Amino acid sequence: MEHIIRHSRRIAIAIIGGLVVLIGLVMIPYPGPGWLVVFAGLAILATEFEKAQRALDYVGGIYEKWQAWLKRQSFYVKLSAWAVTAIVVVMTVWLLNGYGMMNDWFNLGKDWLYSPIFS
């Protein structure tokens, strides 16, 4: 019986941790806590899986190196990084028809605001 409980716990942690990591990966290009969510998911997985702990250590090291590199860069490189983030956000809102909904709400009559996916 104890083996079944241990195995069930391990499966539950794998599912929950895996979902948290996937959600975090989707969130990375957007402003907010994407990397924090990835690290949280890996920490959940690391409670049961040694490879997840190694991945957490490795990814954490890469993240720290990226932050240190970005901190050393000129204003224009930092501005470019923020611009890429802004473009990703604007394109996502457009593709998910966020601007199309605003077009309808405010009766703007701008057909280009509609997403090509939801047209």
N, C-alpha and C positions, 0 to 999 in steps of 0.2 A: 504494500500500500504506500509506503514511504517513497518508493521508486516512482510510482505513478504521480504522486504529488510533486516530487522534484522535477520530473519530466514535464509535467503540465506547467509548472512555474517557468521553466526554461523556455518552453514554447510561447507562453504569454509574454515574457520579456523580449523574445525575438520579434514577435509581431509588433508590440508596442514600440520598442526601440527602433525597429525598421521603419515603421510609419513616421515616427518623429524625425528620423534622418531624412526620409524622402520629402516630407513637408519642408524641412529646413533647406534642402537642396533647391527646391522650387523657389523658396524665398530669397536665396542668395543675391540675385541681381537687383532686388528691390530694396529701397531704404527700409531699414528696420533690423530686426534681430535674426536674420537668416543664419549666419554662422553660429550664433548662440544656440539656436534650435538644433543645428547639426551636432554641435558639441554635446548638447543635452541628450540627444538620441544616442550618440556614441557612448556617453557615460552610462545610460540605461543598459545598453548592450554589454558594456564592459563589466557589469555586475555579474554576468554569467559567462562571457566569452572572452578569452585571453586575446584573440585576434582583434577584437573591437578595442581593447585597451591599447594595443600597439597602433591601431589606426588612429585612435584619439590622440596619442602622443605625436604621431607623424603629422597629422593634419593640423594639430595645434602649433607645431613647429613651423610648418609652411605658412600658416596664418600670421604668426608673429613676424616671420621674415618679410612677408608682403607688407604688413603694417609698418615695419621699420623702413623698408625700401620706400614706400609711399611718403613717409614722413620726411625723408631726405630729399625728395624731389622738389622741383621748382613749382611755383604757383600754377604755371600753365599745365604741367602734368597732372597736378591735383585737380585743376579745373576740368581737364579732359576726362578724368575718371568720373567726376560728378556728372559731366555732360553725357557720358555713355549711360550712366545709371538713369538719368532723366529721360533719355531717349527710350530705354527699355521700358520704363514705367508708362510713358506716353503711348508707345506702340501697343503695349498690353491693354491699356484702357480702351484704345481704339479698336483693337482686334476683338475684345470682349463686348464691344458695342456700347461702352459707357458714354461716349460722345453722342452716339445715335439716340440714346435715351434722353440725354439733355436736349438734343435737337427737337425731339418730340415734346418734351415737357414745356420748353420755352417757345415752341413753334418758330424755330429759326429758319426753316426751309433750306438748309444746307445739306444736300445729298451726300457730299464727300465726308460728312461726319459719320455716316453709317459704316459699320464694319463690313468688309467683303465676305466675311465668314457667315454673318447673320442676315445678309441681304436677301 
